[in-house]
Amino acid sequence: MPTVRFRDRELECEAGAILRDVLRDAGVTPHNGLADTLNCGGLGTCGTCAVAVEGPVSERDARERRRLSFPPHDPDDGLRLACRTRVRGDLTVTKQPGFWGQYAETAGDD
């Protein structure tokens, strides 16, 4: 069973589980502030569940690529939508600041 590390928690889940579901089932959220209430419910349209992920996950699908291709996101920032990402192995997940979690550090940031 894969282990998802998020904040100070280690969560076990089935391989292939949707990351957003894993987090929410454990009582934690991939959202910041009001985005925990004001979100699309996992449809991949709002972008508020964007997280940085280290470890094996599914490829981006068309909906995820489309949502991450317009502001406030940047397709090159490496973020993933928790609602569209399937866990394939042990992960470390980080939620960045900002309503959409859009303030990711990118290569070359000082």
C-alpha positions in Angstrom: 0.0 0.0 0.0 1.4 3.4 -0.9 2.0 6.0 1.8 1.0 9.6 1.2 3.0 12.2 3.4 1.0 15.4 3.7 1.9 18.1 6.3 2.5 16.1 9.5 0.5 13.0 8.5 1.3 9.7 6.8 -1.7 8.2 5.1 -2.0 4.7 3.6 -4.1 4.2 0.6 -4.8 1.8 -2.3 -2.6 2.1 -5.4 -4.7 4.0 -8.0 -6.7 6.0 -5.4 -7.5 9.7 -6.3 -5.2 11.9 -4.2 -8.0 14.3 -3.2 -10.1 11.4 -1.9 -7.2 10.0 0.1 -6.6 13.4 1.8 -10.3 14.1 2.5 -11.0 10.6 3.7 -8.3 11.2 6.3 -9.8 14.5 7.4 -7.3 16.8 5.8 -7.8 19.0 2.8 -5.9 19.9 -0.4 -7.4 23.4 -0.3 -6.4 26.6 1.4 -8.8 28.8 3.4 -12.2 29.4 1.7 -11.3 27.1 -1.1 -12.1 24.2 1.2 -15.7 25.3 0.7 -15.6 27.1 -2.6 -14.3 24.4 -4.9 -15.6 22.3 -7.8 -16.0 19.1 -5.7 -13.3 17.2 -7.6 -14.4 17.9 -11.2 -11.0 19.4 -12.1 -12.4 22.8 -13.1 -11.5 25.2 -10.3 -7.8 24.4 -9.7 -8.0 25.1 -6.0 -6.6 21.6 -5.1 -3.3 22.2 -6.8 -0.4 20.6 -4.9 3.3 19.8 -5.4 3.8 16.1 -5.6 7.0 14.0 -5.3 6.6 10.4 -6.2 4.9 8.2 -8.7 1.5 9.4 -9.9 -0.7 9.2 -13.0 0.0 11.3 -16.0 -2.0 14.6 -16.4 -5.2 14.0 -18.2 -6.7 16.5 -20.7 -8.9 18.3 -18.0 -5.9 18.8 -15.7 -3.7 20.0 -18.5 -6.4 22.5 -19.6 -7.0 23.9 -16.0 -3.3 24.2 -15.2 -2.7 26.0 -18.5 -4.3 29.3 -17.5 -3.9 31.7 -14.6 -3.3 31.8 -11.8 -1.6 28.5 -12.7 1.4 28.0 -15.0 1.7 24.6 -16.8 5.5 24.7 -16.1 5.2 25.1 -12.3 5.0 21.3 -11.8 1.8 21.4 -9.7 -0.9 18.7 -9.9 -4.6 18.8 -9.2 -5.2 16.4 -6.3 -8.7 15.6 -7.8 -7.2 14.4 -11.1 -4.1 12.7 -9.7 -3.9 8.9 -9.0 -1.5 7.6 -6.4 0.9 5.0 -7.9 3.4 4.7 -5.0 4.7 6.5 -2.0 4.3 10.3 -2.2 5.2 13.5 -0.5 2.5 16.2 -1.1 3.0 19.9 -0.4 0.3 22.6 -0.5 1.7 26.0 -1.5 0.3 29.3 -0.3 -2.4 31.2 -2.2 -6.1 30.5 -2.8 -5.3 28.1 -5.6 -2.0 27.0 -4.1 -0.4 28.8 -7.0 2.7 30.2 -5.2 5.0 27.4 -6.1 8.7 28.0 -6.2 10.1 27.4 -9.7 13.6 26.8 -10.9 15.7 30.0 -10.8 13.6 31.6 -8.0 15.8 33.5 -5.5 
